């Protein structure tokens, strides 16, 4: 069963200017996705950020997936 990112990710104007973060933290989804994109493995991330869980990282991936699924492309004429 997929992780429900809405249970783990929040956006609050007073935290990082409203960027999506893991609830109760200042770790943004963008930052954590960047670590994964840079080749950091789950155990390495969890060791360096002990407040995180595996499900928090999966929530970041699910958030990005759903964002891309709902993205609408618009073709502009020259």
Secondary structure in CASP SS format (residue, H / E / C, confidence):
PFRMAT SS
TARGET T0000
AUTHOR 0000-0000-0000
METHOD secondary structure of the structure
MODEL  1
X C 1.00
X C 1.00
X C 1.00
X C 1.00
X H 1.00
X H 1.00
X H 1.00
X C 1.00
X E 1.00
X E 1.00
X C 1.00
X C 1.00
X C 1.00
X C 1.00
X C 1.00
X H 1.00
X H 1.00
X H 1.00
X C 1.00
X C 1.00
X E 1.00
X E 1.00
X C 1.00
X C 1.00
X C 1.00
X C 1.00
X C 1.00
X E 1.00
X H 1.00
X H 1.00
X H 1.00
X H 1.00
X H 1.00
X H 1.00
X H 1.00
X H 1.00
X H 1.00
X C 1.00
X C 1.00
X C 1.00
X C 1.00
X H 1.00
X H 1.00
X H 1.00
X H 1.00
X H 1.00
X H 1.00
X H 1.00
X C 1.00
X C 1.00
X C 1.00
X C 1.00
X C 1.00
X H 1.00
X H 1.00
X H 1.00
X H 1.00
X H 1.00
X H 1.00
X H 1.00
X H 1.00
X H 1.00
X H 1.00
X H 1.00
X H 1.00
X H 1.00
X H 1.00
X H 1.00
X H 1.00
X C 1.00
X C 1.00
X C 1.00
X C 1.00
X C 1.00
X C 1.00
X C 1.00
X C 1.00
X C 1.00
END
